[in-house]
Amino acid sequence: MKKWILFLSVWFVASTGAAGLRVVATVPNVGMLAREIGGDAVMVTVLASPDRDPHYLEARPSMMAALRRADLVVAVGAELEIGWLPAAIQGANNRRVQLGQPGHFEAARQVELIEVGRPADRALGDVHPKGNPHVYLDPERMAVIGHALAERLAALYPESAAAFRANADRLAARLTEPLPEWRARTAAAVGVLPYHADANYLLKALDVPLLGYIEPLPGIPPTASHLRALVQELSTKQGMIWVMDFQPLQGGQFLARELGWPLVQLPAQVSMDGNADAYMAMIEAWVDALEQRNDESAAGR
């Protein structure tokens, strides 16, 4: 009987995660990091679905409920979630995940950011003075963030510290191993015109020229005059147009027609339960589109 009770107790702990950590990730890509590094020692809940722009969510009761039970929140940071995460944490009334506590982890704080120090002026659009927050599309930075997350998990749950660190090492090797091949495949890329600045880290990692933005200002929909100005500015160049799968297509479609450039729309996040395989496939899809589409642009010169 004692053995049976012990078996049930172990089964219950394993099934509920009561012996591990409850992690809440703001977006699927950092949820992937927590899942891959935490392994069996974590239960991960993701707040934002991959088809939503993480700039513009609202704090919801379901978010507060998840945060209320959380041991750790893993956010992107650099004010990406500023419009909803602070309110959700306040509503959760959980001291463990408050900003400044060990249970609050921001990916952007772990790496060097680009585009730092821009004026905090709403007349200039949805700006991020602390730097571009979209670090999750750079595999190298994700590897660094993964190691930092392993250390935070180890501090919160020392029993699995060795496993967290080993998982981070394996994930970092996997994230960075294809980079030389990806860079070789995109070496002839003539440039990209994205909708928003969310692709900038990936373009920088691949050394691909950035040709401007479909948005006239961050978070501001493109106007007819801005689109016409882009056509005039870029009419003598070759390139391609990038739109994330949650962003409107109309402006990109107009530019594609006027410039004769290819337009590609792909996801910026893995699925809600996405793993490292899904993340690598997502980056590979962008690299493949960049390689193939720029080949088409070059052929049409």
HELIX and SHEET records of a PDB file:
HELIX    1   1 LYS A    2  THR A   16  1                                  15    
HELIX    2   2 PRO A   28  GLY A   38  1                                  11    
HELIX    3   3 GLY A   39  ALA A   41  5                                   3    
HELIX    4   4 PRO A   61  ARG A   68  1                                   8    
HELIX    5   5 LEU A   85  ALA A   92  1                                   8    
HELIX    6   6 ARG A   95  VAL A   97  5                                   3    
HELIX    7   7 ALA A  107  GLN A  110  5                                   4    
HELIX    8   8 ARG A  122  LEU A  124  5                                   3    
HELIX    9   9 VAL A  135  LEU A  137  5                                   3    
HELIX   10  10 PRO A  139  LEU A  156  1                                  18    
HELIX   11  11 PRO A  158  SER A  160  5                                   3    
HELIX   12  12 ALA A  161  THR A  176  1                                  16    
HELIX   13  13 LEU A  179  ARG A  185  1                                   7    
HELIX   14  14 ALA A  197  ALA A  199  5                                   3    
HELIX   15  15 ASN A  200  LEU A  206  1                                   7    
HELIX   16  16 ALA A  224  LEU A  234  1                                  11    
HELIX   17  17 GLN A  250  LEU A  259  1                                  10    
HELIX   18  18 ALA A  276  ALA A  299  1                                  24    
SHEET    1   A 4 VAL A  42  VAL A  46  0                                        
SHEET    2   A 4 LEU A  21  ALA A  25  1                                        
SHEET    3   A 4 LEU A  72  ALA A  75  1                                        
SHEET    4   A 4 HIS A 104  GLU A 106  1                                        
SHEET    1   B 3 VAL A 192  PRO A 194  0                                        
SHEET    2   B 3 MET A 240  MET A 244  1                                        
SHEET    3   B 3 LEU A 263  LEU A 266  1                                        
END                                                                             
